[in-house]
Amino acid sequence: GASDNYEVVDGAIRCKEGKGGILHTKDEYANFVVRLEFKLPPSGNNGLAIRTDGTGDPAYAAMCELQVLDSEHPNYAKLDARQYHGSAYGMIAAHRGYQRPVGQWNFQEVTVKGSTIKVELNGNIILNGDLAEVKEFMANSPHPGKDLTSGFFGFAGHGDAVEFRNVEIKELK
């Protein structure tokens, strides 16, 4: 993936300021659980690429992109509900109000089984949905990758210095 656009700082993987792209695993996964911590800078934006092939925009080309976003920043006051942190971008909105303040580490666990995705943030389930049931898409823009059954897991950088650490992934049989 876009390894030149990321760096390791104090044991964390950080997207370089002004850079982006997908940094992904070597292995592909079908069903899995990923646990990680993330820290956002003010107005920070990144994403978790779920079942990506490593190319294209993971919000559409992958099964989905789960938002990693400073949802409370004024820059994002008027987003569609399906664009806030933890949401399956453009498809299923996550519950809000469970993020720690900017600059603090958050713990997130994502479980992917078949077409279902569950996102737990700091001990609270913020999304539990089935992408196969999604019929309405933000801006009526289809997501051709949503039915993928396997792919890489990765970070989808958007130019902000978002950090990830303690990343663990477990394949589910």
Disulfide bonds with the S-S distance in Angstrom:
none
